[in-house]
Amino acid sequence: MFDLHHRVALVTGAQQGMGKADVLALAQQGATVIITDMDGEKCRAVEEEVKAAGGTARSFVLDVTNAAQINAVFDAVIKEFGKIDILVNNAGIYRPKPALELTEGEWDAILAVNLKGQFLCAQRAAKEMAKKKYGRIINIASIASGQVGVGVPGAAHYAASKGGIVGMSETLALEWAPLGITVNVIGPGAIDTPMVHQDNLPPAVLKAITSRIPLGRMGTPEEIAAMVVFLASEESSYVTGALFFVDGGYLAA
């Protein structure tokens, strides 16, 4: 099960945290992995880690808000590998600020990376996947995506972007099912990543979140990657337009 040999997977935001864990998990299952992020040096370090473990990988600098750069990276991947089977839209940023203080520029920056970036990458990936009548697109949202009773102070722009991912993905799943492409969403809960520790998440918010997790701890990037592998595999062939929360029971509490 979950054999990904002969599959080519592109992961955005892959230099650290959940993105890196996704890369390593996909490679472990046999996929050729394309590592993309803004920091080329860190991407190359992940590439070398995959290769040291016997896997196949390439790395590219990619700004997901830049359509021309997206096309250039996808063109390079198609030229070398001939296809893209799996896209993991993991790139995202979180810059908390009270809603009354948010500037238009700050709003636009979050939406550009978290929502527009996912659409642009998914759109280009789907164009390639349609040629083979096969594809797996996995979009990363959050438990803070609306309609589940989770609000996060200082995250109006972030939550709007993540909720937008869910709505967008449902529509893409319907449109692209006839093309052999599945589109699904993972909504992580509190995951122990560098983003949490880079002064982005206010301590009071972090404490409030972790105190109500039934499993009593934050999740790990590898636990998100396990869901990514499932959704990337043949075993998920009848799953599309779905949202999977991986949250330690947070939403059930």
MARBA-3410 file (N, C-alpha, C, O; in Angstrom, 1 decimal):
253
0.8,-1.2,0.0,0.0,0.0,0.0,0.9,1.3,0.0,2.0,1.2,0.5 ~ 0.3,2.3,-0.5,0.9,3.6,-0.5,2.2,3.7,-1.3,3.1,4.4,-1.0 ~ 2.3,2.8,-2.4,3.5,2.8,-3.2,3.5,4.0,-4.2,2.5,4.1,-5.0 ~ 4.5,4.8,-4.1,4.5,6.0,-5.0,5.7,6.0,-6.0,6.0,7.0,-6.5 ~ 6.2,4.8,-6.2,7.2,4.7,-7.2,6.6,5.1,-8.6,5.5,4.8,-8.9
7.4,5.7,-9.4,7.0,6.2,-10.7,6.1,7.4,-10.7,5.5,7.8,-11.7 ~ 6.0,8.0,-9.5,5.2,9.2,-9.4,6.1,10.4,-9.1,7.1,10.2,-8.5 ~ 5.7,11.5,-9.7,6.5,12.8,-9.5,5.6,13.7,-8.6,4.5,14.0,-9.0 ~ 6.2,14.1,-7.5,5.4,15.0,-6.5,6.1,16.3,-6.3,7.3,16.3,-6.0 ~ 5.4,17.4,-6.4,5.9,18.7,-6.2,5.3,19.3,-4.9,4.1,19.2,-4.7
6.2,19.7,-4.0,5.8,20.3,-2.7,6.2,21.7,-2.6,7.4,22.0,-2.8 ~ 5.3,22.6,-2.3,5.6,24.0,-2.0,5.9,24.2,-0.6,5.4,23.5,0.3 ~ 6.6,25.3,-0.2,6.9,25.6,1.2,7.6,24.4,1.8,7.3,24.0,2.9 ~ 8.6,23.8,1.1,9.2,22.5,1.5,10.5,22.6,2.2,11.2,21.5,2.4 ~ 11.0,23.7,2.6,12.3,23.8,3.2,12.4,23.4,4.6,13.5,23.1,5.2
11.2,23.4,5.3,11.2,23.1,6.7,9.8,22.6,7.1,8.9,22.7,6.3 ~ 9.6,22.3,8.4,8.3,22.0,9.0,7.5,20.9,8.2,8.1,19.9,7.8 ~ 6.2,21.2,8.0,5.4,20.2,7.4,5.8,20.0,6.0,5.7,18.8,5.5 ~ 6.2,21.0,5.3,6.6,20.8,3.9,7.8,19.8,3.7,7.7,18.9,2.9 ~ 8.8,20.0,4.6,9.9,19.1,4.6,9.5,17.7,4.9,9.9,16.7,4.3
8.7,17.5,5.9,8.2,16.2,6.4,7.4,15.5,5.2,7.5,14.3,5.0 ~ 6.6,16.3,4.5,5.9,15.8,3.3,6.9,15.2,2.3,6.7,14.1,1.8 ~ 7.9,16.0,2.0,8.9,15.6,1.0,9.6,14.3,1.4,9.6,13.3,0.6 ~ 10.0,14.2,2.7,10.7,13.0,3.1,9.8,11.8,3.1,10.2,10.7,2.8 ~ 8.5,12.0,3.5,7.5,10.9,3.5,7.2,10.4,2.1,7.1,9.2,1.8
7.0,11.3,1.2,6.7,11.0,-0.2,7.9,10.2,-0.8,7.7,9.2,-1.6 ~ 9.1,10.7,-0.6,10.3,10.1,-1.1,10.5,8.7,-0.5,10.9,7.8,-1.2 ~ 10.2,8.5,0.8,10.3,7.2,1.4,9.4,6.2,0.7,9.7,5.0,0.7 ~ 8.2,6.7,0.2,7.3,5.8,-0.5,7.7,5.6,-2.0,6.9,4.9,-2.7 ~ 8.7,6.2,-2.4,9.2,6.0,-3.7,9.0,7.1,-4.7,9.5,7.0,-5.9
8.4,8.1,-4.3,8.1,9.2,-5.3,9.4,10.0,-5.6,10.3,10.2,-4.7 ~ 9.5,10.5,-6.8,10.5,11.6,-7.1,9.9,12.9,-6.6,8.8,13.2,-7.0 ~ 10.7,13.6,-5.8,10.1,14.8,-5.1,10.8,16.0,-5.7,12.0,16.1,-5.9 ~ 9.9,17.0,-5.9,10.4,18.4,-6.3,10.2,19.3,-5.1,9.1,19.5,-4.7 ~ 11.3,19.8,-4.6,11.3,20.6,-3.4,11.3,22.1,-3.8,12.3,22.6,-4.5
10.3,22.9,-3.4,10.3,24.3,-3.8,10.1,25.2,-2.5,9.3,24.8,-1.6 ~ 10.7,26.3,-2.5,10.5,27.3,-1.5,11.3,28.5,-1.9,11.9,28.6,-2.9 ~ 11.2,29.5,-1.0,11.9,30.8,-1.3,13.4,30.8,-1.1,14.1,31.5,-1.7 ~ 13.8,29.9,-0.2,15.3,29.8,0.2,15.9,28.6,-0.6,15.7,27.5,-0.2 ~ 16.7,28.9,-1.6,17.3,27.9,-2.4,18.2,27.0,-1.7,18.3,25.8,-1.9
19.0,27.7,-0.8,20.0,26.9,0.0,19.4,25.8,0.9,19.8,24.7,0.9 ~ 18.3,26.2,1.5,17.6,25.3,2.4,16.9,24.2,1.6,16.8,23.0,2.0 ~ 16.4,24.6,0.4,15.8,23.6,-0.4,16.8,22.5,-0.9,16.6,21.3,-0.9 ~ 18.0,23.0,-1.2,19.1,22.1,-1.6,19.5,21.2,-0.5,19.9,20.0,-0.7 ~ 19.4,21.6,0.7,19.8,20.8,1.9,18.8,19.7,2.0,19.1,18.5,2.3
17.5,20.0,1.8,16.5,18.9,1.8,16.7,17.9,0.7,16.5,16.7,0.8 ~ 17.0,18.5,-0.5,17.3,17.6,-1.6,18.4,16.6,-1.3,18.3,15.5,-1.6 ~ 19.5,17.1,-0.7,20.6,16.2,-0.4,20.2,15.2,0.6,20.7,14.1,0.6 ~ 19.3,15.6,1.5,18.8,14.6,2.5,18.1,13.5,1.9,18.2,12.3,2.2 ~ 17.2,13.8,0.9,16.5,12.8,0.2,17.4,11.9,-0.6,17.3,10.7,-0.6
18.4,12.5,-1.3,19.3,11.7,-2.1,20.2,10.8,-1.2,20.5,9.7,-1.6 ~ 20.6,11.3,0.0,21.4,10.5,0.9,20.7,9.3,1.4,21.3,8.2,1.7 ~ 19.3,9.3,1.4,18.5,8.2,1.8,18.2,7.3,0.6,17.4,6.3,0.8 ~ 18.7,7.6,-0.6,18.5,6.8,-1.7,17.4,7.2,-2.6,17.0,6.5,-3.6 ~ 16.8,8.4,-2.4,15.7,8.9,-3.2,16.1,9.8,-4.3,17.3,10.1,-4.5
15.1,10.2,-5.1,15.4,11.1,-6.2,14.7,12.4,-5.9,13.5,12.4,-5.6 ~ 15.4,13.5,-6.1,14.8,14.8,-5.8,15.5,15.9,-6.6,16.6,15.8,-7.0 ~ 14.8,17.0,-6.8,15.3,18.2,-7.4,14.7,19.4,-6.6,13.7,19.3,-6.0 ~ 15.4,20.5,-6.5,15.0,21.6,-5.8,15.0,22.9,-6.6,15.8,23.1,-7.5 ~ 14.0,23.8,-6.4,13.9,25.0,-7.1,13.4,26.1,-6.2,12.7,25.9,-5.2
13.9,27.3,-6.5,13.4,28.5,-5.8,12.1,28.8,-6.4,11.9,28.9,-7.6 ~ 11.1,29.0,-5.5,9.7,29.3,-6.0,9.0,30.3,-5.1,8.8,30.0,-3.9 ~ 8.5,31.4,-5.7,7.6,32.3,-5.1,6.2,32.0,-5.6,5.9,32.3,-6.8 ~ 5.3,31.4,-4.8,4.0,31.0,-5.3,3.1,32.1,-5.7,2.0,31.8,-6.2 ~ 3.5,33.3,-5.4,2.6,34.5,-5.8,3.0,35.0,-7.2,2.4,35.9,-7.7
4.1,34.4,-7.8,4.6,34.8,-9.0,4.3,33.8,-10.1,4.9,32.7,-10.2 ~ 3.3,34.1,-11.0,2.8,33.1,-12.0,3.9,32.8,-13.0,4.0,31.6,-13.4 ~ 4.7,33.8,-13.4,5.8,33.5,-14.3,6.8,32.5,-13.7,7.3,31.6,-14.4 ~ 7.1,32.7,-12.4,8.1,31.8,-11.8,7.5,30.4,-11.6,8.2,29.4,-11.8 ~ 6.2,30.3,-11.3,5.5,29.0,-11.2,5.6,28.3,-12.6,6.0,27.1,-12.6
5.3,29.0,-13.7,5.4,28.4,-15.0,6.8,27.9,-15.3,7.0,26.9,-15.9 ~ 7.8,28.7,-14.9,9.2,28.3,-15.2,9.6,27.1,-14.5,10.2,26.2,-15.1 ~ 9.2,27.0,-13.2,9.5,25.8,-12.4,8.8,24.5,-13.0,9.4,23.5,-13.2 ~ 7.5,24.7,-13.3,6.8,23.6,-13.8,7.3,23.1,-15.2,7.4,22.0,-15.5 ~ 7.7,24.1,-16.0,8.3,23.8,-17.3,9.6,23.0,-17.1,9.8,22.0,-17.9
10.4,23.4,-16.2,11.7,22.6,-15.9,11.4,21.2,-15.4,12.1,20.3,-15.9 ~ 10.4,21.1,-14.6,10.1,19.7,-14.1,9.5,18.8,-15.2,9.9,17.7,-15.3 ~ 8.7,19.4,-16.0,8.1,18.6,-17.1,9.2,18.2,-18.1,9.2,17.1,-18.6 ~ 10.1,19.1,-18.4,11.2,18.9,-19.3,12.1,17.7,-18.8,12.5,16.9,-19.6 ~ 12.3,17.6,-17.5,13.2,16.6,-17.0,12.5,15.3,-16.7,13.0,14.2,-17.0
11.3,15.4,-16.1,10.6,14.2,-15.7,9.3,13.8,-16.5,8.8,12.7,-16.4 ~ 8.9,14.7,-17.3,7.8,14.4,-18.3,6.4,14.5,-17.7,5.4,14.4,-18.5 ~ 6.3,14.8,-16.4,4.9,14.8,-15.8,5.0,15.3,-14.4,6.1,15.4,-13.8 ~ 3.8,15.7,-13.8,3.7,15.9,-12.4,2.4,15.2,-12.0,1.3,15.5,-12.5 ~ 2.5,14.2,-11.1,1.4,13.4,-10.6,0.8,14.0,-9.4,-0.4,13.8,-9.2
1.6,14.6,-8.5,1.1,15.0,-7.2,1.6,16.4,-6.9,2.7,16.7,-7.1 ~ 0.7,17.2,-6.4,1.0,18.6,-5.9,0.6,18.7,-4.5,-0.6,18.4,-4.1 ~ 1.5,19.1,-3.6,1.2,19.4,-2.2,1.3,20.9,-2.0,2.5,21.4,-2.0 ~ 0.2,21.6,-1.9,0.2,23.0,-1.8,0.4,23.4,-0.3,-0.6,23.6,0.4 ~ 1.6,23.4,0.2,1.9,23.6,1.6,2.4,25.0,1.9,2.2,25.4,3.1
2.8,25.8,0.9,3.4,27.1,1.2,2.3,28.0,1.9,1.2,28.1,1.4 ~ 2.7,28.6,3.0,1.8,29.5,3.7,2.5,30.4,4.7,3.6,30.0,5.2 ~ 2.0,31.5,5.0,2.5,32.4,6.0,1.5,32.8,7.1,0.3,32.8,6.8 ~ 2.0,33.1,8.3,1.1,33.5,9.3,1.7,34.7,10.0,2.7,34.6,10.7 ~ 1.0,35.9,9.9,1.5,37.1,10.6,0.4,37.7,11.3,-0.3,38.6,10.8
0.2,37.3,12.6,-1.0,37.8,13.4,-1.0,39.3,13.6,0.1,39.9,13.9 ~ -2.2,39.8,13.6,-2.3,41.2,13.9,-3.8,41.5,14.1,-4.7,40.9,13.4 ~ -4.2,42.3,15.2,-5.6,42.6,15.4,-6.3,43.1,14.2,-5.7,43.9,13.5 ~ -7.5,42.7,14.0,-8.2,43.1,12.8,-8.3,44.7,12.6,-8.3,45.2,11.5 ~ -8.5,45.4,13.7,-8.6,46.8,13.6,-7.3,47.5,13.2,-7.3,48.7,12.8
-6.2,46.8,13.3,-4.9,47.4,12.9,-4.4,46.9,11.6,-3.4,47.3,11.1 ~ -5.1,45.9,11.0,-4.6,45.3,9.7,-4.6,46.4,8.6,-5.5,47.1,8.4 ~ -3.5,46.4,7.9,-3.4,47.3,6.7,-3.8,46.5,5.5,-3.9,45.3,5.5 ~ -4.2,47.2,4.4,-4.5,46.6,3.2,-3.4,45.7,2.7,-3.6,44.6,2.1 ~ -2.2,46.2,2.8,-1.0,45.5,2.3,-0.8,44.2,3.1,-0.4,43.2,2.5
-1.0,44.2,4.4,-0.8,43.0,5.2,-1.9,42.0,4.8,-1.6,40.8,4.8 ~ -3.1,42.4,4.6,-4.2,41.5,4.2,-3.8,40.9,2.8,-3.9,39.7,2.7 ~ -3.4,41.7,1.9,-3.1,41.2,0.6,-1.9,40.2,0.6,-1.9,39.3,-0.2 ~ -0.9,40.5,1.4,0.3,39.6,1.5,-0.1,38.2,1.9,0.3,37.2,1.4 ~ -1.0,38.1,2.9,-1.4,36.8,3.4,-2.3,36.0,2.3,-2.0,34.9,2.1
-3.2,36.8,1.8,-4.1,36.1,0.7,-3.3,35.8,-0.5,-3.6,34.8,-1.2 ~ -2.3,36.5,-0.8,-1.5,36.3,-2.0,-0.7,34.9,-1.9,-0.7,34.1,-2.8 ~ -0.1,34.7,-0.7,0.6,33.5,-0.5,-0.3,32.3,-0.3,-0.2,31.3,-0.9 ~ -1.2,32.5,0.7,-2.0,31.3,1.2,-3.1,30.9,0.3,-3.4,29.7,0.2 ~ -3.7,31.8,-0.5,-4.8,31.4,-1.3,-4.5,31.5,-2.8,-4.6,30.6,-3.5
-4.1,32.7,-3.2,-3.7,32.9,-4.7,-2.6,31.9,-5.1,-2.7,31.3,-6.1 ~ -1.6,31.8,-4.2,-0.5,30.9,-4.5,-1.0,29.4,-4.7,-0.5,28.7,-5.6 ~ -1.9,29.0,-3.9,-2.4,27.6,-4.0,-3.2,27.5,-5.3,-3.0,26.5,-6.0 ~ -4.0,28.5,-5.6,-4.7,28.4,-6.9,-3.8,28.3,-8.1,-4.0,27.5,-9.0 ~ -2.8,29.2,-8.2,-1.9,29.3,-9.3,-1.2,28.0,-9.5,-1.0,27.5,-10.6
-0.7,27.4,-8.4,0.0,26.1,-8.5,-0.9,25.0,-8.9,-0.6,24.1,-9.7 ~ -2.1,25.0,-8.3,-3.1,23.9,-8.6,-3.5,24.0,-10.1,-3.6,23.0,-10.8 ~ -3.7,25.2,-10.6,-4.2,25.4,-12.0,-3.1,24.9,-12.9,-3.4,24.2,-13.9 ~ -1.8,25.3,-12.7,-0.8,24.8,-13.6,-0.6,23.3,-13.5,-0.4,22.6,-14.5 ~ -0.6,22.8,-12.3,-0.5,21.3,-12.1,-1.6,20.6,-12.8,-1.4,19.6,-13.5
-2.8,21.1,-12.7,-4.0,20.4,-13.3,-3.9,20.4,-14.8,-4.3,19.4,-15.5 ~ -3.3,21.4,-15.4,-3.1,21.4,-16.9,-2.2,20.3,-17.3,-2.4,19.7,-18.3 ~ -1.2,20.0,-16.5,-0.2,19.0,-16.8,-0.9,17.6,-16.5,-0.7,16.7,-17.3 ~ -1.5,17.5,-15.3,-2.2,16.2,-14.9,-3.2,15.8,-15.9,-3.4,14.6,-16.2 ~ -4.0,16.8,-16.5,-5.0,16.4,-17.4,-4.5,15.7,-18.6,-5.2,14.9,-19.2
-3.3,16.0,-19.0,-2.7,15.3,-20.2,-2.5,13.8,-20.0,-2.5,13.1,-20.9 ~ -2.3,13.4,-18.7,-2.2,12.0,-18.3,-3.4,11.4,-17.8,-3.5,10.2,-17.4 ~ -4.5,12.2,-17.6,-5.7,11.8,-17.0,-5.5,11.2,-15.6,-6.1,10.3,-15.2 ~ -4.5,11.9,-14.9,-4.2,11.4,-13.5,-3.6,12.5,-12.7,-2.8,13.3,-13.2 ~ -4.1,12.7,-11.5,-3.5,13.7,-10.6,-4.0,13.7,-9.2,-5.1,13.3,-9.0
-3.1,14.1,-8.3,-3.5,14.2,-6.9,-3.1,15.6,-6.4,-1.9,15.9,-6.4 ~ -4.0,16.4,-6.1,-3.7,17.8,-5.5,-4.2,17.8,-4.1,-5.3,17.5,-3.7 ~ -3.2,18.2,-3.2,-3.5,18.2,-1.8,-3.2,19.6,-1.3,-2.1,20.1,-1.3 ~ -4.2,20.3,-0.8,-4.1,21.6,-0.3,-4.1,21.7,1.2,-4.9,21.0,1.8 ~ -3.2,22.5,1.8,-3.1,22.6,3.2,-3.9,23.8,3.7,-3.5,24.9,3.3
-4.9,23.6,4.6,-5.7,24.7,5.2,-5.3,24.7,6.6,-4.2,24.8,7.0 ~ -6.3,24.7,7.5,-6.1,24.8,8.9,-7.5,24.5,9.6,-8.5,24.5,9.0 ~ -7.4,24.2,10.9,-8.6,24.1,11.7,-9.3,25.5,11.8,-10.5,25.7,12.0 ~ -8.5,26.6,11.6,-9.0,28.0,11.6,-9.4,28.3,10.2,-8.8,29.2,9.6 ~ -10.4,27.6,9.7,-10.9,27.9,8.3,-12.4,28.2,8.2,-12.9,28.2,7.1
-13.0,28.4,9.4,-14.4,28.8,9.3,-15.4,27.6,9.5,-15.0,26.5,9.1 ~ -16.5,27.8,10.0,-17.6,26.9,10.1,-17.3,25.7,11.1,-18.1,24.7,11.1 ~ -16.3,25.8,11.9,-16.0,24.7,12.8,-15.8,25.2,14.2,-15.4,24.5,15.1 ~ -16.2,26.4,14.5,-16.2,27.0,15.8,-14.8,27.3,16.3,-14.6,27.4,17.5 ~ -13.9,27.6,15.4,-12.5,28.0,15.8,-12.2,29.3,15.3,-12.0,29.5,14.1
-12.1,30.3,16.2,-11.6,31.6,15.8,-10.2,31.8,16.5,-10.0,31.4,17.6 ~ -9.3,32.5,15.8,-8.0,32.8,16.4,-7.8,34.3,16.4,-7.7,34.9,15.4 ~ -7.6,34.9,17.6,-7.4,36.3,17.7,-6.2,36.7,16.9,-5.1,36.1,16.9 ~ -6.3,37.8,16.1,-5.2,38.3,15.3,-5.1,37.6,14.0,-4.1,37.8,13.2 ~ -6.0,36.7,13.6,-5.9,35.9,12.4,-7.0,36.1,11.4,-7.4,35.1,10.7
-7.7,37.2,11.4,-8.8,37.4,10.4,-8.3,37.1,9.0,-9.0,36.5,8.2 ~ -7.2,37.7,8.6,-6.7,37.5,7.2,-6.2,36.1,7.0,-6.5,35.5,5.9 ~ -5.6,35.5,8.0,-5.1,34.1,7.9,-6.3,33.1,7.8,-6.3,32.2,6.9 ~ -7.3,33.3,8.7,-8.5,32.4,8.6,-9.2,32.6,7.3,-9.8,31.6,6.8 ~ -9.3,33.8,6.8,-10.0,34.0,5.6,-9.3,33.3,4.4,-10.0,32.7,3.6
-8.0,33.3,4.5,-7.2,32.6,3.4,-7.4,31.1,3.5,-7.6,30.4,2.5 ~ -7.5,30.6,4.7,-7.6,29.1,4.9,-9.0,28.6,4.6,-9.2,27.6,4.0 ~ -10.0,29.5,4.9,-11.4,29.1,4.6,-11.5,29.2,3.1,-12.3,28.4,2.5 ~ -10.9,30.1,2.4,-10.9,30.2,1.0,-10.4,29.0,0.3,-10.9,28.6,-0.7 ~ -9.3,28.4,0.9,-8.8,27.2,0.4,-9.8,26.0,0.3,-9.9,25.3,-0.7
-10.6,25.9,1.4,-11.6,24.9,1.5,-12.6,25.0,0.4,-12.9,24.1,-0.3 ~ -13.2,26.3,0.3,-14.2,26.5,-0.7,-13.6,26.3,-2.1,-14.3,25.7,-3.0 ~ -12.5,26.8,-2.4,-11.8,26.7,-3.7,-11.6,25.2,-4.0,-11.9,24.8,-5.2 ~ -11.2,24.4,-3.1,-10.9,23.0,-3.3,-12.1,22.2,-3.7,-12.0,21.3,-4.5 ~ -13.2,22.5,-3.0,-14.4,21.8,-3.3,-14.8,22.0,-4.8,-15.3,21.1,-5.5
-14.7,23.3,-5.3,-15.1,23.6,-6.6,-14.1,22.9,-7.6,-14.5,22.4,-8.6 ~ -12.8,23.0,-7.3,-11.8,22.4,-8.2,-12.0,20.9,-8.3,-11.8,20.3,-9.3 ~ -12.4,20.3,-7.2,-12.6,18.8,-7.2,-13.7,18.5,-8.1,-13.6,17.5,-8.9 ~ -14.8,19.3,-8.2,-15.9,19.0,-9.1,-15.5,19.2,-10.5,-15.8,18.4,-11.4 ~ -14.8,20.3,-10.8,-14.4,20.6,-12.2,-13.4,19.6,-12.7,-13.4,19.3,-13.9
-12.5,19.1,-11.9,-11.4,18.4,-12.4,-11.5,16.9,-12.2,-10.7,16.1,-12.7 ~ -12.6,16.4,-11.6,-12.8,15.0,-11.5,-12.9,14.3,-12.8,-12.3,13.2,-13.0 ~ -13.6,14.9,-13.8,-13.6,14.2,-15.2,-12.2,14.1,-15.8,-12.1,13.4,-16.8 ~ -11.3,14.9,-15.3,-9.9,14.9,-15.8,-9.0,13.8,-15.1,-7.8,13.7,-15.5 ~ -9.6,13.1,-14.2,-8.8,12.1,-13.4,-8.0,12.7,-12.3,-7.1,12.1,-11.8
-8.4,13.9,-11.9,-7.6,14.6,-10.8,-8.5,14.7,-9.6,-9.6,15.1,-9.6 ~ -7.9,14.3,-8.4,-8.6,14.5,-7.2,-8.0,15.7,-6.5,-6.8,16.0,-6.6 ~ -8.9,16.4,-5.7,-8.4,17.6,-5.0,-9.0,17.5,-3.6,-10.2,17.4,-3.4 ~ -8.1,17.4,-2.6,-8.5,17.3,-1.2,-7.7,18.3,-0.3,-6.7,18.9,-0.7 ~ -8.2,18.4,0.9,-7.7,19.4,1.8,-7.4,18.8,3.2,-8.1,17.9,3.7
-6.2,19.2,3.7,-5.9,18.8,5.1,-5.9,20.0,5.9,-5.4,21.1,5.6 ~ -6.6,19.9,7.1,-6.7,21.0,8.0,-5.9,20.7,9.3,-6.5,20.1,10.2 ~ -4.7,21.0,9.4,-3.9,20.7,10.6,-4.4,21.5,11.8,-4.9,22.6,11.7 ~ -4.3,20.9,12.9,-4.5,21.6,14.2,-3.2,22.2,14.6,-2.4,22.7,13.8 ~ -2.9,22.2,15.9,-1.6,22.7,16.5,-0.5,21.7,16.2,-0.4,20.7,16.8
0.4,22.1,15.3,1.5,21.3,14.9,2.8,21.9,15.2,3.0,23.1,15.1 ~ 3.7,21.2,15.8,5.0,21.7,16.3,5.9,21.9,15.1,6.7,21.0,14.7 ~ 5.9,23.1,14.6,6.7,23.5,13.4,7.5,24.8,13.7,7.2,25.5,14.7 ~ 8.5,25.1,12.9,9.2,26.4,13.1,8.3,27.6,13.2,8.6,28.6,13.9 ~ 7.2,27.6,12.4,6.3,28.7,12.4,5.8,29.0,13.8,5.6,30.2,14.2
5.5,28.0,14.6,5.0,28.2,15.9,6.0,28.8,16.8,5.7,29.6,17.7 ~ 7.3,28.6,16.6,8.4,29.0,17.5,9.1,30.3,17.0,10.1,30.7,17.6 ~ 8.6,30.9,15.9,9.3,32.1,15.4,8.5,33.4,15.8,8.4,34.3,15.0 ~ 8.0,33.4,17.0,7.3,34.6,17.6,6.1,34.9,16.7,5.6,36.1,16.8 ~ 5.5,34.0,16.0,4.3,34.2,15.2,3.1,33.9,16.0,2.1,34.7,15.8
3.1,32.9,16.8,1.9,32.6,17.6,2.0,33.1,19.0,2.9,32.7,19.7 ~ 1.1,34.0,19.4,1.1,34.6,20.7,1.0,33.5,21.8,0.2,32.5,21.6 ~ 1.8,33.5,22.8,1.8,32.5,23.9,0.5,32.2,24.4,0.1,31.0,24.7 ~ -0.3,33.2,24.6,-1.7,33.0,25.2,-2.5,32.2,24.2,-3.3,31.3,24.7 ~ -2.4,32.4,23.0,-3.2,31.7,22.0,-2.7,30.2,21.9,-3.5,29.3,21.9
-1.4,30.0,21.9,-0.8,28.7,21.9,-1.3,27.9,23.1,-1.6,26.7,23.0 ~ -1.2,28.5,24.3,-1.7,27.8,25.5,-3.1,27.5,25.5,-3.5,26.4,25.9 ~ -4.0,28.4,25.0,-5.4,28.1,24.9,-5.7,26.9,23.9,-6.6,26.1,24.2 ~ -4.9,26.9,22.9,-5.1,25.8,21.9,-4.7,24.4,22.5,-5.4,23.5,22.5 ~ -3.5,24.4,23.0,-2.9,23.1,23.5,-3.7,22.6,24.7,-3.7,21.4,24.9
-4.2,23.5,25.5,-4.9,23.0,26.7,-6.2,22.3,26.4,-6.7,21.5,27.3 ~ -6.8,22.4,25.2,-8.0,21.7,24.9,-7.8,20.5,23.9,-8.8,20.0,23.4 ~ -6.6,20.2,23.7,-6.3,19.0,22.7,-6.5,17.7,23.5,-5.7,17.5,24.4 ~ -7.5,16.9,23.2,-7.7,15.6,23.9,-6.5,14.7,24.0,-6.3,14.1,25.0 ~ -5.7,14.7,23.0,-4.5,13.8,23.0,-3.4,14.4,23.9,-2.3,13.8,24.1
-3.6,15.7,24.3,-2.7,16.3,25.3,-1.3,16.8,24.8,-0.4,17.0,25.6 ~ -1.2,17.0,23.5,0.0,17.4,22.9,-0.2,18.0,21.6,-1.2,17.9,21.0 ~ 0.8,18.8,21.1,0.8,19.2,19.7,1.1,18.1,18.8,1.7,17.1,19.2 ~ 0.7,18.2,17.5,1.0,17.2,16.5,2.4,17.4,16.0,3.0,18.4,16.2 ~ 2.9,16.4,15.2,4.2,16.5,14.6,4.0,16.7,13.1,3.0,16.3,12.5
4.9,17.3,12.4,4.9,17.4,10.9,4.7,16.0,10.3,4.0,15.9,9.2 ~ 5.3,15.0,10.8,5.2,13.6,10.3,3.8,13.1,10.3,3.4,12.3,9.5 ~ 3.0,13.5,11.3,1.6,13.1,11.4,0.8,13.7,10.3,-0.2,13.1,9.9 ~ 1.1,14.9,9.9,0.5,15.5,8.7,0.9,14.8,7.4,0.1,14.5,6.5 ~ 2.2,14.5,7.4,2.8,13.9,6.2,2.1,12.5,5.9,2.0,12.1,4.8
1.8,11.8,7.0,1.1,10.5,6.8,-0.2,10.6,6.0,-0.5,9.8,5.2 ~ -1.0,11.7,6.3,-2.2,12.0,5.6,-1.9,12.4,4.2,-2.6,12.0,3.3 ~ -0.8,13.1,4.0,-0.4,13.5,2.6,-0.1,12.3,1.8,-0.6,12.2,0.7 ~ 0.6,11.3,2.4,0.9,10.1,1.6,-0.3,9.4,1.2,-0.4,8.9,0.1 ~ -1.3,9.3,2.1,-2.5,8.6,1.8,-3.3,9.3,0.6,-3.7,8.6,-0.3
-3.4,10.6,0.7,-4.1,11.3,-0.3,-3.4,11.3,-1.6,-4.0,11.6,-2.7 ~ -2.1,11.1,-1.6,-1.2,11.1,-2.8,-1.3,9.7,-3.5,-0.8,9.6,-4.6 ~ -1.8,8.7,-2.8,-1.6,7.3,-3.2,-2.8,6.8,-4.0,-3.9,7.5,-4.0 ~ -2.7,5.6,-4.5,-3.8,4.9,-5.2,-4.9,4.6,-4.2,-6.1,4.5,-4.6 ~ -4.6,4.4,-3.0,-5.6,4.0,-2.0,-6.6,5.1,-1.7,-7.7,4.9,-1.1
-6.4,6.4,-2.2,-7.3,7.5,-2.0,-8.1,7.7,-3.3,-8.6,8.8,-3.5 ~ -8.2,6.8,-4.2,-8.7,7.0,-5.5,-10.2,7.4,-5.5,-10.6,8.0,-6.5 ~ -10.9,7.1,-4.5,-12.4,7.4,-4.4,-12.6,8.6,-3.5,-13.7,8.8,-3.0 ~ -11.6,9.3,-3.2,-11.7,10.5,-2.3,-11.4,11.8,-3.0,-10.3,11.9,-3.5 ~ -12.3,12.7,-3.1,-12.1,14.0,-3.7,-13.1,15.0,-3.1,-14.2,14.6,-2.7
-12.6,16.2,-3.0,-13.5,17.3,-2.5,-13.7,17.2,-1.0,-14.6,17.8,-0.4 ~ -12.8,16.5,-0.3,-12.9,16.2,1.1,-11.9,17.1,1.9,-10.9,17.5,1.5 ~ -12.3,17.3,3.2,-11.5,18.0,4.1,-11.2,17.1,5.3,-12.1,16.6,6.0 ~ -9.9,16.9,5.6,-9.5,16.0,6.7,-8.8,16.9,7.8,-7.7,17.4,7.5 ~ -9.4,16.9,8.9,-8.8,17.6,10.1,-7.8,16.6,10.8,-8.2,15.5,11.1
-6.6,17.0,11.0,-5.6,16.3,11.7,-5.2,17.1,12.9,-4.3,17.9,12.8 ~ -5.9,16.9,14.0,-5.9,17.9,15.1,-5.8,17.4,16.5,-6.0,18.1,17.5 ~ -5.6,16.1,16.7,-5.5,15.5,18.0,-6.8,15.5,18.7,-6.8,15.4,20.0 ~ -7.9,15.7,18.0,-9.3,15.7,18.7,-9.7,17.1,19.1,-10.7,17.2,19.7 ~ -9.0,18.1,18.6,-9.3,19.5,19.1,-10.8,19.9,18.7,-11.5,20.4,19.6
-11.2,19.6,17.5,-12.6,20.0,17.1,-13.6,19.1,17.8,-14.8,19.5,17.8 ~ -13.3,18.0,18.3,-14.2,17.1,19.0,-14.4,17.5,20.5,-15.3,17.1,21.2 ~ -13.5,18.3,21.0,-13.5,18.7,22.4,-14.6,19.7,22.8,-14.7,20.1,23.9
END
